[in-house]
Each structure stands twice: as structure tokens, then as C-alpha cells.
Amino acid sequence: MVQIRNATPSDLKDIVDIYNSTVASRQVTADLEPVSVESRRNWFAAHTPEQYPLWVVQDNSRIAGWLSFSPFYGRPAYRHTAEVSIYLHPEYRRQGLGRVLLTEAIHHAPTLEFHTLLAFIFSHNTPSLNLFRSLGFEIHGELPNIAVLDDQERSLTLMGKRIQTPPAHNHTTEEPDSRSIVL
């Protein structure tokens, strides 16, 4: 049984380790070298449960993965649009955990007053493209050959999903309860 909860500062090392586990694949992140915990402290601090949550999935005492909501483009008119990112520990990939996290993010987005969720996915990352597509994300565009990974140019696919917002009286900014999920 796994549990989704808001990340705490004590989770940052595990969050960074999981992120760094994707660097060598050249399929998930544009970072070419692992990042440090120290370099991610400001990023972590910018994620609050009330506006741009950072969730971890915990399997007993182990962090199995994480999901973050991040601002899109940093201008006030884009306040109701958020980027969503998912990273999983290697031992938890391809077990449905990404689908669980993304489904929960879609469900929770209206409480954060997000009208649109975006994902920026390397065009050669077929598993991620398929996951997002299966949950209703559509291709909004592609930026051809904008990244160079190991001397190979790679494209970036922009995917988006319009979120159905509940009536105004249902809006809440309360943080979600921790949820237990059986995989």
C-alpha cells in the first residue's frame, strides 16, 4: 500500500535522488548532470500545498516517486495554468504509479483553481506521452530539435489538458488529505 502526501523538507534528498536517477537515460530531463540537494532548496520552497503542491508517494518508509505542480511562464495572466511533472524511483516505474499520481493531480487541480495542466515531454519519451494521452492530455505543439543530449538533437512535445472546474461554491484551498492506494 502506498500513500500520497505533501512533501516535507526531510523528503528533499529522496526527491533529488529520484530526479537524478533519470538524468542518464536522456529521456526525461534536460539536465545533463545530477543536481544537488542544495541546488534544489529554493525550488522546493516554492512549492506550497496551497498553490503549487509537491507530493510524494510513500511505500512504507520509502519514497517511491513524486509529482509537482509548477507555475507556467511566471506571468499573472497564466495563474490558472500549471505544469505538472512526475518522477518515479526506478523500482516503481511501469507499475501504474504514474497514472495514480496524474489522476490525482487532475482531480485536485480545480481546488488549486487550475484551468489547464501542461506537461513538457521529450518527443522520444513514448511511455510518458502515452500516459498523459491516456488521461486526456492532447498535443498542443512541438518544439523541434531544441535540446542536445549526447550530441543528438531532441524535440519537446507540449501536452495540455483543460480542467473542468467545479461551481464556485465547491472551490477549496484546503490541502488534500493523505491518501492510501493499493497498487
TORLUM-910947 format. One record per residue (C-alpha): residue number from 1; residue in one letter; y, x, z. Coordinates in steps of 0.02 Angstrom, whole numbers, plus 50000, padded with zeros to 5 digits. Layout:
BEGIN
SITE, n, res, yy, xx, zz
SITE, NUM, A, Y, X, Z .
...
//
This chain:
BEGIN
SITE, n, res, yy, xx, zz
SITE, 1, M, 50000, 50000, 50000 .
SITE, 2, V, 50171, 50066, 49954 .
SITE, 3, Q, 50343, 50018, 50020 .
SITE, 4, I, 50510, 50016, 49929 .
SITE, 5, R, 50658, 50057, 50041 .
SITE, 6, N, 50832, 50130, 50036 .
SITE, 7, A, 50831, 50319, 50032 .
SITE, 8, T, 50887, 50415, 50185 .
SITE, 9, P, 50956, 50593, 50192 .
SITE, 10, S, 50787, 50654, 50253 .
SITE, 11, D, 50713, 50596, 50085 .
SITE, 12, L, 50825, 50708, 49980 .
SITE, 13, K, 50706, 50856, 49973 .
SITE, 14, D, 50565, 50745, 49909 .
SITE, 15, I, 50683, 50660, 49785 .
SITE, 16, V, 50734, 50831, 49716 .
SITE, 17, D, 50553, 50891, 49710 .
SITE, 18, I, 50502, 50738, 49609 .
SITE, 19, Y, 50650, 50761, 49492 .
SITE, 20, N, 50610, 50945, 49469 .
SITE, 21, S, 50429, 50903, 49427 .
SITE, 22, T, 50493, 50826, 49264 .
SITE, 23, V, 50602, 50971, 49206 .
SITE, 24, A, 50464, 51074, 49123 .
SITE, 25, S, 50400, 50927, 49021 .
SITE, 26, R, 50562, 50919, 48921 .
SITE, 27, Q, 50529, 50733, 48906 .
SITE, 28, V, 50627, 50656, 49049 .
SITE, 29, T, 50783, 50755, 49096 .
SITE, 30, A, 50908, 50862, 49005 .
SITE, 31, D, 50910, 50987, 49147 .
SITE, 32, L, 50831, 51148, 49086 .
SITE, 33, E, 50804, 51224, 49259 .
SITE, 34, P, 50757, 51146, 49426 .
SITE, 35, V, 50902, 51084, 49532 .
SITE, 36, S, 50930, 51124, 49716 .
SITE, 37, V, 50941, 51005, 49861 .
SITE, 38, E, 51116, 51070, 49896 .
SITE, 39, S, 51172, 51032, 49717 .
SITE, 40, R, 51117, 50850, 49738 .
SITE, 41, R, 51202, 50811, 49904 .
SITE, 42, N, 51360, 50735, 49827 .
SITE, 43, W, 51253, 50635, 49703 .
SITE, 44, F, 51150, 50570, 49849 .
SITE, 45, A, 51306, 50524, 49950 .
SITE, 46, A, 51375, 50424, 49802 .
SITE, 47, H, 51226, 50305, 49813 .
SITE, 48, T, 51250, 50168, 49941 .
SITE, 49, P, 51141, 50015, 49970 .
SITE, 50, E, 51292, 49902, 49944 .
SITE, 51, Q, 51347, 49965, 49775 .
SITE, 52, Y, 51235, 50093, 49689 .
SITE, 53, P, 51070, 50099, 49785 .
SITE, 54, L, 50947, 50241, 49784 .
SITE, 55, W, 50773, 50179, 49826 .
SITE, 56, V, 50616, 50275, 49868 .
SITE, 57, V, 50438, 50215, 49856 .
SITE, 58, Q, 50339, 50274, 50004 .
SITE, 59, D, 50149, 50281, 50007 .
SITE, 60, N, 50106, 50303, 50191 .
SITE, 61, S, 50209, 50457, 50236 .
SITE, 62, R, 50229, 50521, 50057 .
SITE, 63, I, 50373, 50484, 49938 .
SITE, 64, A, 50289, 50428, 49777 .
SITE, 65, G, 50446, 50403, 49673 .
SITE, 66, W, 50625, 50343, 49668 .
SITE, 67, L, 50746, 50234, 49573 .
SITE, 68, S, 50934, 50248, 49566 .
SITE, 69, F, 51074, 50137, 49505 .
SITE, 70, S, 51223, 50239, 49444 .
SITE, 71, P, 51395, 50196, 49378 .
SITE, 72, F, 51414, 50187, 49191 .
SITE, 73, Y, 51560, 50285, 49119 .
SITE, 74, G, 51664, 50281, 49279 .
SITE, 75, R, 51798, 50159, 49223 .
SITE, 76, P, 51838, 49998, 49319 .
SITE, 77, A, 51802, 49882, 49172 .
SITE, 78, Y, 51621, 49943, 49174 .
SITE, 79, R, 51595, 49898, 49359 .
SITE, 80, H, 51465, 49766, 49314 .
SITE, 81, T, 51359, 49887, 49213 .
SITE, 82, A, 51242, 50014, 49292 .
SITE, 83, E, 51125, 50148, 49232 .
SITE, 84, V, 50951, 50141, 49306 .
SITE, 85, S, 50840, 50295, 49321 .
SITE, 86, I, 50659, 50308, 49380 .
SITE, 87, Y, 50565, 50465, 49430 .
SITE, 88, L, 50386, 50470, 49493 .
SITE, 89, H, 50284, 50603, 49581 .
SITE, 90, P, 50154, 50672, 49458 .
SITE, 91, E, 50009, 50598, 49557 .
SITE, 92, Y, 50085, 50422, 49545 .
SITE, 93, R, 50126, 50416, 49359 .
SITE, 94, R, 50040, 50290, 49245 .
SITE, 95, Q, 49985, 50180, 49390 .
SITE, 96, G, 50111, 50039, 49370 .
SITE, 97, L, 50235, 50102, 49498 .
SITE, 98, G, 50374, 50123, 49369 .
SITE, 99, R, 50350, 49940, 49318 .
SITE, 100, V, 50358, 49885, 49500 .
SITE, 101, L, 50520, 49983, 49528 .
SITE, 102, L, 50603, 49923, 49368 .
SITE, 103, T, 50553, 49742, 49401 .
SITE, 104, E, 50628, 49754, 49575 .
SITE, 105, A, 50787, 49831, 49503 .
SITE, 106, I, 50805, 49689, 49377 .
SITE, 107, H, 50777, 49561, 49515 .
SITE, 108, H, 50902, 49645, 49632 .
SITE, 109, A, 51039, 49679, 49502 .
SITE, 110, P, 51129, 49511, 49523 .
SITE, 111, T, 51151, 49542, 49709 .
SITE, 112, L, 51246, 49700, 49662 .
SITE, 113, E, 51346, 49600, 49534 .
SITE, 114, F, 51275, 49698, 49388 .
SITE, 115, H, 51276, 49602, 49225 .
SITE, 116, T, 51198, 49739, 49120 .
SITE, 117, L, 51073, 49876, 49158 .
SITE, 118, L, 51064, 50028, 49045 .
SITE, 119, A, 50938, 50168, 49025 .
SITE, 120, F, 50962, 50331, 48933 .
SITE, 121, I, 50791, 50389, 48875 .
SITE, 122, F, 50743, 50534, 48763 .
SITE, 123, S, 50682, 50458, 48600 .
SITE, 124, H, 50519, 50557, 48612 .
SITE, 125, N, 50480, 50486, 48785 .
SITE, 126, T, 50367, 50348, 48722 .
SITE, 127, P, 50297, 50294, 48892 .
SITE, 128, S, 50471, 50262, 48963 .
SITE, 129, L, 50531, 50175, 48805 .
SITE, 130, N, 50378, 50062, 48811 .
SITE, 131, L, 50402, 50023, 48996 .
SITE, 132, F, 50584, 49971, 48976 .
SITE, 133, R, 50547, 49874, 48816 .
SITE, 134, S, 50406, 49779, 48903 .
SITE, 135, L, 50529, 49718, 49034 .
SITE, 136, G, 50656, 49652, 48910 .
SITE, 137, F, 50766, 49803, 48878 .
SITE, 138, E, 50824, 49818, 48698 .
SITE, 139, I, 50879, 49969, 48599 .
SITE, 140, H, 51069, 49971, 48597 .
SITE, 141, G, 51081, 50132, 48498 .
SITE, 142, E, 51025, 50308, 48471 .
SITE, 143, L, 51120, 50471, 48482 .
SITE, 144, P, 51029, 50582, 48358 .
SITE, 145, N, 50993, 50763, 48399 .
SITE, 146, I, 51116, 50779, 48543 .
SITE, 147, A, 51005, 50882, 48659 .
SITE, 148, V, 50924, 51050, 48629 .
SITE, 149, L, 50764, 51076, 48727 .
SITE, 150, D, 50674, 51240, 48697 .
SITE, 151, D, 50762, 51264, 48530 .
SITE, 152, Q, 50714, 51089, 48473 .
SITE, 153, E, 50846, 50955, 48446 .
SITE, 154, R, 50808, 50790, 48530 .
SITE, 155, S, 50883, 50616, 48515 .
SITE, 156, L, 50933, 50499, 48655 .
SITE, 157, T, 50895, 50312, 48648 .
SITE, 158, L, 51011, 50193, 48740 .
SITE, 159, M, 50922, 50040, 48804 .
SITE, 160, G, 51002, 49891, 48890 .
SITE, 161, K, 50960, 49726, 48970 .
SITE, 162, R, 51080, 49585, 49004 .
SITE, 163, I, 51052, 49518, 49179 .
SITE, 164, Q, 51057, 49333, 49216 .
SITE, 165, T, 51175, 49313, 49362 .
SITE, 166, P, 51141, 49176, 49489 .
SITE, 167, P, 51276, 49047, 49531 .
SITE, 168, A, 51420, 49120, 49632 .
SITE, 169, H, 51361, 49042, 49795 .
SITE, 170, N, 51198, 49141, 49784 .
SITE, 171, H, 51281, 49311, 49773 .
SITE, 172, T, 51249, 49426, 49919 .
SITE, 173, T, 51285, 49607, 49951 .
SITE, 174, E, 51154, 49622, 50087 .
SITE, 175, E, 51036, 49766, 50060 .
SITE, 176, P, 50860, 49717, 50011 .
SITE, 177, D, 50726, 49712, 50142 .
SITE, 178, S, 50597, 49847, 50133 .
SITE, 179, R, 50454, 49779, 50028 .
SITE, 180, S, 50271, 49823, 50038 .
SITE, 181, I, 50175, 49820, 49875 .
SITE, 182, V, 49989, 49841, 49839 .
SITE, 183, L, 49951, 49941, 49683 .
//
